[in-house]
Amino acid sequence: MSEAKIIGVGITDFGRFPDLPEEALAQYAIVEALNDAGITAQDVQAFYCGNAIGASLPGQRTLRELHTTGCAVYNIDNACSSGATAMNAALTALKAGQYETVVVFGMDQLSSLGGGPLPLGRNDWNNKRGMIMPALYAMRATRYVHEHNMSLDTLADIAVKNRRHGLLNPIATFCKATTREEVLASRPIAEPLTLLQCCPAVVDGAAAVVLSTKPIKGAAAPVRIRASVVQSGLFETGHEDMIEAEITARSARMAYEQAGIGPQDLSLIECHDAFTISELLYYEALGLCGRGEAPQLLASGATTLGGRIPVNPSGGLIAKGHPPGATGVAQIVEVCEHLQGRAGKRQVENARFGLTQVTGGGIWGVDHAACSIHILSL
């Protein structure tokens, strides 16, 4: 059997579109991906939809107006990992020979919720105690500062870097340039995290990719999926190391083994920087540096565009925002564009391998419920 490859990509602006149904956002991304691949919706045998917040049957609701009813549709909710998990499921079917051409898309419309935190389980004892995501990551930041004597300036510098990258990304419609001083002076959210150290909470968007085992010639070179990993978190009954991103480290080891490469071979990374401390923890979990060395790696310029291993050249969640169902697929679109030389002003030169990493929220004593990692190359 031929190898499954990405032959088309599509993405919407990430912003607030309360007057548009989420289905319209997804339809735009799907049509753009199909056009990029040079095929029509009728050439697709199955659709995989990642969606975390919307109403039931999001895939079928989206595809009705595209006149694709009747084919297989899979709806996948895995919190913020929904879109990337849908990618993993689609690859499994393609490798098994069940289908030859499929579309994976992710979408969410947070503006329809009217703001506020995402709905949480009533029976989750962590949530009952106030351990929502900003509080959890604030604790991680506090612990990291304590253990490694890190300056709060370092946290602010993540936000400055990613917003600087985001200014080069036309879909990051909320992105504005900022300084370290502005980040630190912005409204407190959960000490030591301030508003500009958290990803925008009310953002809508969608992204899509076309996968095929057939020799279809799209607008750009097909992209190989060298690794695709989905893991769930461990139930923690004893002492918890707040600054060890265990699920990401475990998933990364599996992905590197699948791809036959190591972190030193990567050209770029798109990671789940929902909060500034997240990116620092993921530097270490992904093997870019040793424990406690993330601040030095950032200060060296290695993770900035033009550096040795740019992280979040798209601007990441900090600059783009985070519609959960769309994020994992959007990361894959971003890496594809760099590998194909289509990333415009933010292009990573001579990109050979790109990694995407996205986690999904914690639940009932589990640090993260899900983590998805993909490694791509031409």
C-alpha positions in Angstrom: 0.0 0.0 0.0 1.1 3.5 -0.7 2.0 5.8 2.2 -0.6 8.2 3.4 0.4 11.8 2.8 -1.0 15.3 3.3 -1.9 16.7 -0.2 -3.9 19.8 0.7 -4.4 22.2 3.6 -6.8 24.9 4.5 -7.4 27.3 7.4 -9.6 30.2 8.4 -8.7 33.4 10.2 -8.6 32.9 14.0 -10.8 35.6 15.5 -14.3 36.3 16.7 -17.1 35.6 14.3 -20.3 35.4 16.4 -22.5 36.0 13.4 -21.1 32.9 11.5 -22.1 29.4 12.4 -19.2 27.2 13.2 -20.1 25.0 10.3 -19.4 27.9 7.9 -15.9 28.2 9.3 -15.2 24.5 8.8 -16.7 24.6 5.3 -14.3 27.4 4.4 -11.3 25.4 5.6 -12.4 22.2 4.0 -13.0 23.8 0.6 -9.6 25.5 0.8 -8.0 22.2 1.5 -9.8 20.4 -1.3 -8.8 23.2 -3.7 -5.2 23.0 -2.5 -5.3 19.2 -3.2 -6.9 19.7 -6.6 -9.9 17.4 -5.8 -13.6 17.7 -5.0 -15.6 16.7 -2.0 -16.9 13.8 -4.0 -13.4 12.3 -4.2 -13.3 11.9 -0.4 -14.4 8.7 1.2 -14.5 9.8 4.9 -14.4 12.9 7.0 -12.9 13.1 10.5 -14.1 16.1 12.6 -12.4 17.3 15.8 -14.7 19.4 17.9 -14.7 20.1 21.6 -17.4 22.7 22.4 -20.1 22.6 19.7 -23.4 20.8 19.6 -23.8 17.1 18.6 -22.9 15.8 15.2 -20.6 18.7 14.2 -19.2 16.8 11.2 -22.6 16.0 9.6 -23.8 19.5 10.2 -20.8 20.9 8.4 -20.9 18.6 5.5 -24.6 18.9 4.7 -24.1 22.1 2.7 -21.1 20.6 0.9 -23.4 17.8 -0.4 -21.3 15.0 0.9 -24.0 13.3 3.0 -23.9 9.5 2.8 -20.1 8.9 3.3 -18.5 8.1 6.6 -18.2 10.9 9.2 -16.4 10.5 12.5 -16.8 13.0 15.3 -14.0 13.1 17.8 -13.9 15.1 21.1 -10.7 14.8 23.0 -10.7 18.3 24.5 -7.9 20.5 23.0 -6.4 17.4 21.3 -9.6 16.7 19.4 -8.3 17.7 15.9 -4.9 16.0 16.3 -6.7 12.9 17.6 -8.9 12.9 14.5 -5.7 13.0 12.5 -4.4 9.9 14.3 -7.7 8.1 13.7 -7.7 8.9 10.0 -4.2 7.7 9.5 -5.0 4.4 11.2 -7.9 3.8 8.7 -5.7 4.8 5.7 -2.9 2.4 6.8 -5.5 -0.4 7.2 -6.6 0.2 3.6 -10.2 1.2 4.7 -10.0 4.4 2.7 -7.8 6.0 0.1 -8.6 9.7 0.5 -10.0 11.4 3.6 -10.4 14.9 5.1 -9.5 15.8 8.7 -10.9 19.0 10.0 -11.2 20.7 13.4 -13.4 23.6 14.4 -14.8 25.5 17.4 -16.6 28.7 18.0 -16.0 30.0 21.5 -17.6 33.4 20.9 -21.0 31.5 20.9 -20.4 30.8 24.6 -20.4 34.4 25.5 -17.0 34.3 27.3 -16.1 32.8 30.7 -14.3 29.5 31.3 -15.1 26.3 29.4 -17.7 24.0 30.9 -16.1 21.6 33.4 -17.4 18.4 35.0 -19.4 18.9 38.2 -17.9 15.8 39.8 -14.3 16.7 39.2 -12.7 17.3 42.6 -9.9 19.3 41.2 -12.3 21.7 39.5 -14.4 21.9 42.7 -11.3 23.1 44.6 -10.7 25.8 41.9 -7.9 23.9 40.1 -9.0 25.2 36.7 -6.3 25.5 34.0 -5.0 29.1 34.8 -4.6 28.1 38.5 -2.8 24.9 37.6 -0.3 26.6 35.3 0.2 29.4 37.8 1.2 26.8 40.3 3.6 25.3 37.8 5.1 28.7 37.1 5.5 29.4 40.8 7.2 26.0 41.3 9.5 26.5 38.3 10.6 30.0 39.6 11.3 28.5 43.0 13.3 25.5 41.8 15.3 27.2 39.1 15.5 30.8 40.4 13.9 32.0 37.2 13.1 35.6 36.6 9.5 36.5 35.8 10.9 38.4 32.9 11.5 35.0 31.2 7.7 34.2 31.2 7.0 37.6 29.7 9.6 37.0 27.0 7.7 33.9 25.8 4.7 36.2 25.2 6.8 38.8 23.4 8.4 36.2 21.2 5.2 34.5 20.1 3.4 37.8 19.5 6.3 38.9 17.4 5.9 35.7 15.3 2.2 36.1 15.2 2.5 39.6 13.5 3.8 37.7 10.5 0.9 35.3 10.4 -2.2 36.7 8.6 -4.7 34.4 10.4 -3.6 35.7 13.8 -6.2 38.6 13.8 -5.9 39.4 17.5 -2.1 39.6 17.6 -0.5 42.9 18.6 3.2 43.7 19.3 4.0 43.9 23.0 6.9 44.5 25.3 8.1 42.7 28.4 7.0 45.6 30.6 3.5 45.5 29.0 3.2 41.8 29.6 4.1 42.0 33.2 1.9 45.0 33.8 -1.2 43.5 32.2 -4.1 42.4 34.4 -3.3 39.6 36.9 -5.1 36.3 36.1 -3.4 33.8 38.5 -0.2 34.9 40.1 2.4 35.0 38.6 0.5 34.8 35.2 -0.9 38.0 33.7 -3.5 38.4 31.0 -0.9 38.7 28.2 0.7 35.4 29.3 -2.5 33.5 28.6 -3.9 32.6 25.2 -7.0 34.6 24.1 -10.0 32.7 25.5 -12.7 33.6 23.1 -11.6 32.8 19.6 -13.2 31.0 16.7 -11.5 29.1 13.9 -11.2 26.0 11.7 -8.5 24.1 9.8 -8.5 21.1 7.5 -6.1 18.7 5.7 -6.6 16.2 2.9 -4.9 12.9 3.4 -4.5 10.3 0.6 -2.6 7.1 -0.3 -3.3 7.8 -4.0 -0.7 9.6 -6.2 -2.6 12.9 -6.3 -0.7 16.0 -7.4 -1.9 19.0 -5.4 -0.6 22.6 -5.4 2.5 21.8 -3.3 4.7 18.8 -2.5 2.9 16.1 -0.5 3.9 16.0 3.2 4.8 12.7 4.9 3.5 11.9 8.4 6.6 10.3 10.0 5.0 9.8 13.4 1.5 10.1 14.9 1.0 9.5 18.7 -2.0 9.8 21.0 -1.6 9.1 24.7 -3.7 9.7 27.8 -2.5 10.9 31.2 -1.7 8.9 34.3 -3.8 8.8 37.4 -1.7 10.5 40.1 -2.1 9.0 43.6 1.1 10.3 45.2 3.5 13.2 45.1 3.1 15.2 41.8 6.0 16.8 40.1 4.4 20.1 39.0 7.0 20.9 36.5 7.4 17.6 34.8 5.3 17.4 31.6 5.2 13.6 31.8 2.5 12.9 29.2 4.3 15.1 26.6 7.7 13.6 27.4 6.3 10.1 27.0 4.5 10.9 23.8 7.6 12.6 22.4 9.8 9.5 23.0 7.2 7.4 21.1 7.1 9.8 18.3 10.9 10.1 17.9 11.1 6.3 17.8 8.4 6.1 15.1 10.0 8.8 13.0 13.5 7.4 13.5 14.9 10.9 14.4 15.7 12.8 17.6 14.9 16.4 18.8 18.2 17.5 17.3 16.8 16.8 13.8 13.8 19.1 14.1 13.6 22.3 12.1 10.5 23.8 13.9 7.9 23.0 16.5 4.3 24.1 17.1 3.5 23.4 20.7 0.5 24.0 23.0 1.5 27.3 24.6 -1.9 28.0 26.3 0.2 29.8 29.0 3.7 31.1 28.8 5.1 28.6 31.3 3.7 25.8 29.1 6.2 26.5 26.4 9.1 26.4 28.8 8.0 23.1 30.2 7.6 21.6 26.7 11.2 22.7 25.7 12.4 20.2 28.3 9.7 17.5 27.8 10.4 17.5 24.0 14.1 17.1 24.6 15.3 20.4 23.4 17.2 21.0 26.6 17.8 19.5 30.0 15.7 20.1 33.1 15.9 23.6 34.3 17.6 24.8 31.1 14.6 26.2 29.3 15.2 29.8 30.3 18.7 29.7 28.9 17.4 28.1 25.7 14.9 30.9 25.3 17.5 33.6 26.1 19.9 32.2 23.5 17.4 33.0 20.7 17.4 29.4 19.6 13.6 29.1 19.7 13.0 32.4 17.8 12.5 32.7 14.1 16.0 32.6 12.7 17.2 30.5 15.6 18.3 26.9 15.7 14.8 25.5 16.4 12.0 28.0 16.1 9.1 27.2 18.4 5.6 28.5 17.5 6.6 30.4 14.3 2.8 30.8 13.8 2.6 32.8 17.0 1.2 29.8 18.8 -1.9 29.9 20.9 -0.7 33.1 22.7 -0.8 35.0 19.4 -3.6 33.2 17.5 -6.0 32.1 20.2 -7.2 28.6 20.9 -10.4 27.2 19.4 -9.8 23.8 20.9 -11.1 21.5 18.1 -9.2 23.4 15.5 -5.8 23.9 17.2 -4.2 20.5 16.5 -5.1 20.6 12.8 -4.0 24.3 12.6 -0.6 23.3 13.9 -0.3 20.6 11.2 -1.3 23.1 8.5 1.4 25.5 9.8 4.2 22.9 9.7 3.1 21.7 6.2 3.4 25.3 4.9 7.0 25.6 6.3 8.0 22.3 4.8 6.6 23.3 1.5 8.1 26.7 1.5 4.7 28.5 1.7 4.9 30.2 5.1 5.6 33.7 3.8 7.4 36.2 6.0 7.6 33.7 8.9 9.2 30.9 6.7 11.7 28.7 8.5 14.5 28.3 6.0 15.4 24.8 4.8 12.8 23.1 7.0 13.1 19.4 7.0 11.3 18.0 10.0 8.5 19.6 12.0 6.8 18.5 15.2 3.3 19.4 16.5 2.3 18.9 20.2 -1.1 19.6 21.7 -2.5 18.5 25.1 -6.1 18.2 26.3 -7.3 19.3 29.8 -6.9 17.4 33.0 -9.7 15.4 34.8 -10.2 13.7 38.2 -6.6 13.5 39.3 -5.1 13.1 35.8 -2.6 15.8 34.9 -3.6 16.0 31.2 -6.3 13.8 29.7 -4.7 13.6 26.3 -1.6 14.5 24.3 -1.1 14.2 20.5 2.2 14.6 18.8 2.9 14.4 15.0 6.2 14.6 13.2 6.1 15.7 9.5 8.6 15.9 6.7 8.6 16.1 2.8 
